[in-house]
Amino acid sequence: MESITEIENRCYHCNTQIRSEKEKIYAELKGKTELFCCFGCKSLATLLMENGLTRFYDLRGSGILEPASYVRPNPENLETDSTYQEYVIQKGNGICETLITIGKIHCSACVWLNERVVSE
């Protein structure tokens, strides 16, 4: 079972444990000071609060949100016809779709927000 200190040292947004004082970021949300592990989580929490999307926290529960592992592609292989055929989806009327990777994401909460923002 976690100690009170361990529970108090968790990111408000992604629930990741924050191990050092210098990693802690604080922000006020709806009149209460909350703790964050990164500026991405702080920004996401603010965005969710301001837009009435706090259901995210109900769906998240008490689990820790961690991003999936990532294998970096070789950039030399990206500008080829075979890469285009593999990763670009023709949607019709001159519209194409592809999946993108955004680097240096700290937690899956950031992944979730980026998916929502990019899909707009």
PyMOL CGO cylinders between C-alpha atoms (Angstrom):
from pymol import cmd
from pymol.cgo import CYLINDER

trace = [
    CYLINDER, 0.00, 0.00, 0.00, 1.24, 3.49, -0.86, 0.3, 1, 1, 1, 1, 1, 1,
    CYLINDER, 1.24, 3.49, -0.86, 2.20, 5.92, 1.87, 0.3, 1, 1, 1, 1, 1, 1,
    CYLINDER, 2.20, 5.92, 1.87, 0.53, 9.34, 2.16, 0.3, 1, 1, 1, 1, 1, 1,
    CYLINDER, 0.53, 9.34, 2.16, 3.73, 10.94, 0.81, 0.3, 1, 1, 1, 1, 1, 1,
    CYLINDER, 3.73, 10.94, 0.81, 3.68, 8.72, -2.29, 0.3, 1, 1, 1, 1, 1, 1,
    CYLINDER, 3.68, 8.72, -2.29, 0.03, 9.55, -2.94, 0.3, 1, 1, 1, 1, 1, 1,
    CYLINDER, 0.03, 9.55, -2.94, 0.68, 13.28, -2.41, 0.3, 1, 1, 1, 1, 1, 1,
    CYLINDER, 0.68, 13.28, -2.41, 3.61, 13.15, -4.85, 0.3, 1, 1, 1, 1, 1, 1,
    CYLINDER, 3.61, 13.15, -4.85, 1.58, 12.00, -7.84, 0.3, 1, 1, 1, 1, 1, 1,
    CYLINDER, 1.58, 12.00, -7.84, 0.83, 14.11, -10.89, 0.3, 1, 1, 1, 1, 1, 1,
    CYLINDER, 0.83, 14.11, -10.89, -2.74, 15.39, -10.82, 0.3, 1, 1, 1, 1, 1, 1,
    CYLINDER, -2.74, 15.39, -10.82, -3.16, 14.64, -14.52, 0.3, 1, 1, 1, 1, 1, 1,
    CYLINDER, -3.16, 14.64, -14.52, -1.34, 11.38, -15.32, 0.3, 1, 1, 1, 1, 1, 1,
    CYLINDER, -1.34, 11.38, -15.32, -0.93, 10.00, -11.79, 0.3, 1, 1, 1, 1, 1, 1,
    CYLINDER, -0.93, 10.00, -11.79, 2.81, 9.36, -12.28, 0.3, 1, 1, 1, 1, 1, 1,
    CYLINDER, 2.81, 9.36, -12.28, 4.83, 9.44, -9.07, 0.3, 1, 1, 1, 1, 1, 1,
    CYLINDER, 4.83, 9.44, -9.07, 7.12, 12.48, -8.88, 0.3, 1, 1, 1, 1, 1, 1,
    CYLINDER, 7.12, 12.48, -8.88, 10.36, 11.50, -7.19, 0.3, 1, 1, 1, 1, 1, 1,
    CYLINDER, 10.36, 11.50, -7.19, 12.25, 14.78, -6.76, 0.3, 1, 1, 1, 1, 1, 1,
    CYLINDER, 12.25, 14.78, -6.76, 11.35, 18.31, -5.72, 0.3, 1, 1, 1, 1, 1, 1,
    CYLINDER, 11.35, 18.31, -5.72, 12.88, 19.82, -8.85, 0.3, 1, 1, 1, 1, 1, 1,
    CYLINDER, 12.88, 19.82, -8.85, 10.47, 17.81, -11.05, 0.3, 1, 1, 1, 1, 1, 1,
    CYLINDER, 10.47, 17.81, -11.05, 7.41, 19.26, -9.33, 0.3, 1, 1, 1, 1, 1, 1,
    CYLINDER, 7.41, 19.26, -9.33, 5.28, 21.83, -11.12, 0.3, 1, 1, 1, 1, 1, 1,
    CYLINDER, 5.28, 21.83, -11.12, 2.38, 23.49, -9.32, 0.3, 1, 1, 1, 1, 1, 1,
    CYLINDER, 2.38, 23.49, -9.32, -0.69, 25.21, -10.71, 0.3, 1, 1, 1, 1, 1, 1,
    CYLINDER, -0.69, 25.21, -10.71, -4.01, 26.41, -9.37, 0.3, 1, 1, 1, 1, 1, 1,
    CYLINDER, -4.01, 26.41, -9.37, -7.08, 24.70, -10.81, 0.3, 1, 1, 1, 1, 1, 1,
    CYLINDER, -7.08, 24.70, -10.81, -10.52, 25.82, -9.70, 0.3, 1, 1, 1, 1, 1, 1,
    CYLINDER, -10.52, 25.82, -9.70, -9.11, 27.38, -6.53, 0.3, 1, 1, 1, 1, 1, 1,
    CYLINDER, -9.11, 27.38, -6.53, -6.97, 24.41, -5.50, 0.3, 1, 1, 1, 1, 1, 1,
    CYLINDER, -6.97, 24.41, -5.50, -3.19, 24.01, -5.89, 0.3, 1, 1, 1, 1, 1, 1,
    CYLINDER, -3.19, 24.01, -5.89, -2.39, 20.86, -7.85, 0.3, 1, 1, 1, 1, 1, 1,
    CYLINDER, -2.39, 20.86, -7.85, 0.91, 19.07, -8.54, 0.3, 1, 1, 1, 1, 1, 1,
    CYLINDER, 0.91, 19.07, -8.54, 2.13, 18.09, -12.03, 0.3, 1, 1, 1, 1, 1, 1,
    CYLINDER, 2.13, 18.09, -12.03, 5.05, 16.08, -13.40, 0.3, 1, 1, 1, 1, 1, 1,
    CYLINDER, 5.05, 16.08, -13.40, 5.52, 18.19, -16.55, 0.3, 1, 1, 1, 1, 1, 1,
    CYLINDER, 5.52, 18.19, -16.55, 4.23, 21.29, -18.28, 0.3, 1, 1, 1, 1, 1, 1,
    CYLINDER, 4.23, 21.29, -18.28, 2.35, 19.07, -20.74, 0.3, 1, 1, 1, 1, 1, 1,
    CYLINDER, 2.35, 19.07, -20.74, 0.23, 17.59, -17.94, 0.3, 1, 1, 1, 1, 1, 1,
    CYLINDER, 0.23, 17.59, -17.94, -0.28, 21.03, -16.40, 0.3, 1, 1, 1, 1, 1, 1,
    CYLINDER, -0.28, 21.03, -16.40, -1.42, 22.44, -19.75, 0.3, 1, 1, 1, 1, 1, 1,
    CYLINDER, -1.42, 22.44, -19.75, -3.68, 19.48, -20.43, 0.3, 1, 1, 1, 1, 1, 1,
    CYLINDER, -3.68, 19.48, -20.43, -5.34, 19.66, -17.04, 0.3, 1, 1, 1, 1, 1, 1,
    CYLINDER, -5.34, 19.66, -17.04, -5.95, 23.38, -17.50, 0.3, 1, 1, 1, 1, 1, 1,
    CYLINDER, -5.95, 23.38, -17.50, -7.36, 22.79, -20.98, 0.3, 1, 1, 1, 1, 1, 1,
    CYLINDER, -7.36, 22.79, -20.98, -9.65, 20.02, -19.74, 0.3, 1, 1, 1, 1, 1, 1,
    CYLINDER, -9.65, 20.02, -19.74, -10.90, 22.14, -16.82, 0.3, 1, 1, 1, 1, 1, 1,
    CYLINDER, -10.90, 22.14, -16.82, -11.52, 25.20, -18.98, 0.3, 1, 1, 1, 1, 1, 1,
    CYLINDER, -11.52, 25.20, -18.98, -13.48, 23.16, -21.52, 0.3, 1, 1, 1, 1, 1, 1,
    CYLINDER, -13.48, 23.16, -21.52, -15.55, 21.05, -19.13, 0.3, 1, 1, 1, 1, 1, 1,
    CYLINDER, -15.55, 21.05, -19.13, -13.76, 17.83, -20.06, 0.3, 1, 1, 1, 1, 1, 1,
    CYLINDER, -13.76, 17.83, -20.06, -13.04, 16.62, -16.53, 0.3, 1, 1, 1, 1, 1, 1,
    CYLINDER, -13.04, 16.62, -16.53, -14.71, 13.29, -17.28, 0.3, 1, 1, 1, 1, 1, 1,
    CYLINDER, -14.71, 13.29, -17.28, -11.22, 12.27, -18.40, 0.3, 1, 1, 1, 1, 1, 1,
    CYLINDER, -11.22, 12.27, -18.40, -10.27, 11.93, -14.72, 0.3, 1, 1, 1, 1, 1, 1,
    CYLINDER, -10.27, 11.93, -14.72, -13.28, 9.70, -14.00, 0.3, 1, 1, 1, 1, 1, 1,
    CYLINDER, -13.28, 9.70, -14.00, -12.33, 7.45, -16.92, 0.3, 1, 1, 1, 1, 1, 1,
    CYLINDER, -12.33, 7.45, -16.92, -8.65, 7.40, -15.94, 0.3, 1, 1, 1, 1, 1, 1,
    CYLINDER, -8.65, 7.40, -15.94, -9.37, 6.18, -12.43, 0.3, 1, 1, 1, 1, 1, 1,
    CYLINDER, -9.37, 6.18, -12.43, -6.33, 5.72, -10.20, 0.3, 1, 1, 1, 1, 1, 1,
    CYLINDER, -6.33, 5.72, -10.20, -4.14, 4.03, -12.79, 0.3, 1, 1, 1, 1, 1, 1,
    CYLINDER, -4.14, 4.03, -12.79, -0.86, 5.48, -14.00, 0.3, 1, 1, 1, 1, 1, 1,
    CYLINDER, -0.86, 5.48, -14.00, -0.93, 6.63, -17.61, 0.3, 1, 1, 1, 1, 1, 1,
    CYLINDER, -0.93, 6.63, -17.61, 2.25, 5.60, -19.40, 0.3, 1, 1, 1, 1, 1, 1,
    CYLINDER, 2.25, 5.60, -19.40, 3.02, 6.00, -23.11, 0.3, 1, 1, 1, 1, 1, 1,
    CYLINDER, 3.02, 6.00, -23.11, 3.64, 2.96, -25.29, 0.3, 1, 1, 1, 1, 1, 1,
    CYLINDER, 3.64, 2.96, -25.29, 7.23, 2.18, -26.21, 0.3, 1, 1, 1, 1, 1, 1,
    CYLINDER, 7.23, 2.18, -26.21, 8.53, 3.83, -29.35, 0.3, 1, 1, 1, 1, 1, 1,
    CYLINDER, 8.53, 3.83, -29.35, 10.99, 2.70, -32.01, 0.3, 1, 1, 1, 1, 1, 1,
    CYLINDER, 10.99, 2.70, -32.01, 12.59, 5.61, -33.86, 0.3, 1, 1, 1, 1, 1, 1,
    CYLINDER, 12.59, 5.61, -33.86, 12.44, 5.26, -37.68, 0.3, 1, 1, 1, 1, 1, 1,
    CYLINDER, 12.44, 5.26, -37.68, 15.42, 5.97, -39.92, 0.3, 1, 1, 1, 1, 1, 1,
    CYLINDER, 15.42, 5.97, -39.92, 14.67, 9.36, -41.59, 0.3, 1, 1, 1, 1, 1, 1,
    CYLINDER, 14.67, 9.36, -41.59, 16.41, 8.25, -44.80, 0.3, 1, 1, 1, 1, 1, 1,
    CYLINDER, 16.41, 8.25, -44.80, 13.68, 5.67, -45.32, 0.3, 1, 1, 1, 1, 1, 1,
    CYLINDER, 13.68, 5.67, -45.32, 10.79, 8.13, -45.07, 0.3, 1, 1, 1, 1, 1, 1,
    CYLINDER, 10.79, 8.13, -45.07, 10.92, 9.82, -48.49, 0.3, 1, 1, 1, 1, 1, 1,
    CYLINDER, 10.92, 9.82, -48.49, 10.33, 6.81, -50.70, 0.3, 1, 1, 1, 1, 1, 1,
    CYLINDER, 10.33, 6.81, -50.70, 7.40, 5.59, -52.76, 0.3, 1, 1, 1, 1, 1, 1,
    CYLINDER, 7.40, 5.59, -52.76, 7.12, 2.47, -50.61, 0.3, 1, 1, 1, 1, 1, 1,
    CYLINDER, 7.12, 2.47, -50.61, 6.92, 4.60, -47.43, 0.3, 1, 1, 1, 1, 1, 1,
    CYLINDER, 6.92, 4.60, -47.43, 4.22, 6.75, -49.06, 0.3, 1, 1, 1, 1, 1, 1,
    CYLINDER, 4.22, 6.75, -49.06, 2.26, 3.65, -50.05, 0.3, 1, 1, 1, 1, 1, 1,
    CYLINDER, 2.26, 3.65, -50.05, 2.62, 2.17, -46.56, 0.3, 1, 1, 1, 1, 1, 1,
    CYLINDER, 2.62, 2.17, -46.56, 1.82, 5.23, -44.45, 0.3, 1, 1, 1, 1, 1, 1,
    CYLINDER, 1.82, 5.23, -44.45, -0.34, 7.58, -46.55, 0.3, 1, 1, 1, 1, 1, 1,
    CYLINDER, -0.34, 7.58, -46.55, -4.01, 6.74, -46.90, 0.3, 1, 1, 1, 1, 1, 1,
    CYLINDER, -4.01, 6.74, -46.90, -5.90, 8.21, -49.84, 0.3, 1, 1, 1, 1, 1, 1,
    CYLINDER, -5.90, 8.21, -49.84, -9.28, 9.42, -48.60, 0.3, 1, 1, 1, 1, 1, 1,
    CYLINDER, -9.28, 9.42, -48.60, -10.56, 10.69, -51.98, 0.3, 1, 1, 1, 1, 1, 1,
    CYLINDER, -10.56, 10.69, -51.98, -11.07, 14.20, -53.40, 0.3, 1, 1, 1, 1, 1, 1,
    CYLINDER, -11.07, 14.20, -53.40, -7.32, 14.85, -53.03, 0.3, 1, 1, 1, 1, 1, 1,
    CYLINDER, -7.32, 14.85, -53.03, -7.40, 14.30, -49.26, 0.3, 1, 1, 1, 1, 1, 1,
    CYLINDER, -7.40, 14.30, -49.26, -4.74, 12.10, -47.66, 0.3, 1, 1, 1, 1, 1, 1,
    CYLINDER, -4.74, 12.10, -47.66, -4.34, 10.85, -44.11, 0.3, 1, 1, 1, 1, 1, 1,
    CYLINDER, -4.34, 10.85, -44.11, -1.34, 9.57, -42.18, 0.3, 1, 1, 1, 1, 1, 1,
    CYLINDER, -1.34, 9.57, -42.18, -0.38, 8.69, -38.64, 0.3, 1, 1, 1, 1, 1, 1,
    CYLINDER, -0.38, 8.69, -38.64, 2.22, 10.89, -36.96, 0.3, 1, 1, 1, 1, 1, 1,
    CYLINDER, 2.22, 10.89, -36.96, 4.52, 10.54, -33.98, 0.3, 1, 1, 1, 1, 1, 1,
    CYLINDER, 4.52, 10.54, -33.98, 5.18, 13.44, -31.63, 0.3, 1, 1, 1, 1, 1, 1,
    CYLINDER, 5.18, 13.44, -31.63, 8.44, 12.98, -29.74, 0.3, 1, 1, 1, 1, 1, 1,
    CYLINDER, 8.44, 12.98, -29.74, 9.41, 13.58, -26.12, 0.3, 1, 1, 1, 1, 1, 1,
    CYLINDER, 9.41, 13.58, -26.12, 5.97, 12.88, -24.72, 0.3, 1, 1, 1, 1, 1, 1,
    CYLINDER, 5.97, 12.88, -24.72, 6.23, 12.27, -21.00, 0.3, 1, 1, 1, 1, 1, 1,
    CYLINDER, 6.23, 12.27, -21.00, 3.04, 10.34, -20.30, 0.3, 1, 1, 1, 1, 1, 1,
    CYLINDER, 3.04, 10.34, -20.30, -0.01, 8.89, -22.01, 0.3, 1, 1, 1, 1, 1, 1,
    CYLINDER, -0.01, 8.89, -22.01, -2.10, 11.83, -20.81, 0.3, 1, 1, 1, 1, 1, 1,
    CYLINDER, -2.10, 11.83, -20.81, -0.06, 13.91, -23.26, 0.3, 1, 1, 1, 1, 1, 1,
    CYLINDER, -0.06, 13.91, -23.26, -0.67, 11.29, -25.94, 0.3, 1, 1, 1, 1, 1, 1,
    CYLINDER, -0.67, 11.29, -25.94, -4.42, 11.47, -25.28, 0.3, 1, 1, 1, 1, 1, 1,
    CYLINDER, -4.42, 11.47, -25.28, -4.48, 15.25, -25.59, 0.3, 1, 1, 1, 1, 1, 1,
    CYLINDER, -4.48, 15.25, -25.59, -2.36, 15.29, -28.74, 0.3, 1, 1, 1, 1, 1, 1,
    CYLINDER, -2.36, 15.29, -28.74, -4.69, 12.75, -30.34, 0.3, 1, 1, 1, 1, 1, 1,
    CYLINDER, -4.69, 12.75, -30.34, -7.67, 14.98, -29.58, 0.3, 1, 1, 1, 1, 1, 1,
    CYLINDER, -7.67, 14.98, -29.58, -5.99, 18.19, -30.75, 0.3, 1, 1, 1, 1, 1, 1,
    CYLINDER, -5.99, 18.19, -30.75, -4.52, 16.73, -33.96, 0.3, 1, 1, 1, 1, 1, 1,
    CYLINDER, -4.52, 16.73, -33.96, -7.82, 15.06, -34.89, 0.3, 1, 1, 1, 1, 1, 1,
    CYLINDER, -7.82, 15.06, -34.89, -9.51, 18.47, -34.89, 0.3, 1, 1, 1, 1, 1, 1,
]
cmd.load_cgo(trace, "trace")
